[in-house]
Amino acid sequence: MSLRTKAAAAAVALALGGSVAVSATPASASASGGVVHGTGIAWDDWNDEGPISQSSYAHSNVAAMWQAILWADGQLSSTAAIDCRFGPATAAATRTWQANHGTASDGIVGSDTLARASGQLSGTPGSGNRISYEGRASGRYVTFTRTDDGRWGMYVGNDLRTLWYTEATFSACA
């Protein structure tokens, strides 16, 4: 075999091996299913979700979920800020929320931040049952539901949407 043929074979093997290595890299627990998901008790469903940030799922229903939590806790002033886009204002509000809730103030919504937020959930999970996020701002709450197959959804007004990581389907998110 010539040196040129050996080099070409090595390059092909490296390319194939590299693509296998990339595709075999495990995704985060949340993104692998593409949707906020859980089983058993609802209060620990969010512990393996995220990250949501300016670089991870920045335009998605999950970003809208987090913005709704920020609004309920008074970190966003208006529901108009729930636009499914995790931009600089959402990142700044996230850092403030994290500081107020005793988590790392890095502006990234990871499992620790979401686990802390889940402590403010109340209700009974199951098909058609509503779960509320009781915000710290007076009179503000967010309504969620978890179906029997474990998928979480969120209501914005009468608009119920599954909490997808890769889609932004709320009417406010056009």
GITA-V115569 format. One record per backbone hydrogen bond with DSSP energy under -0.5 kcal/mol. CO is the residue of the C=O (numbers start at 1). NH is the residue of the N-H. If there is no record, write none. Layout:
<<CO;NH> <CO;NH>>
This chain:
<<2;6> <3;7> <4;8> <5;9> <6;10> <7;11> <8;12> <9;13> <10;14> <11;15> <12;16> <13;17> <14;18> <15;19> <16;20> <17;21> <18;22> <19;23> <20;24> <21;25> <22;25> <28;32> <29;33> <30;33> <30;34> <30;35> <34;165> <34;166> <36;152> <41;44> <42;45> <44;47> <45;48> <46;49> <48;30> <52;109> <55;57> <56;53> <58;86> <60;64> <61;65> <62;66> <63;67> <64;68> <65;69> <66;70> <67;71> <68;72> <69;73> <70;75> <70;76> <71;74> <72;137> <78;81> <79;82> <81;83> <84;60> <84;86> <85;87> <87;91> <88;92> <89;93> <90;94> <91;95> <92;96> <93;97> <94;98> <95;99> <96;100> <97;101> <98;103> <99;102> <104;106> <108;110> <109;51> <109;52> <110;114> <111;115> <112;116> <113;117> <114;118> <115;119> <116;119> <117;120> <118;121> <120;134> <122;132> <126;129> <126;146> <129;146> <130;124> <131;144> <132;122> <132;134> <133;135> <133;142> <137;140> <139;141> <140;135> <142;133> <142;144> <143;155> <144;131> <145;153> <146;126> <147;150> <150;38> <151;147> <152;163> <153;145> <154;161> <155;143> <156;159> <158;160> <159;156> <159;161> <161;154> <162;164> <163;36> <164;61> <164;62> <167;61> <170;173> <171;174>>
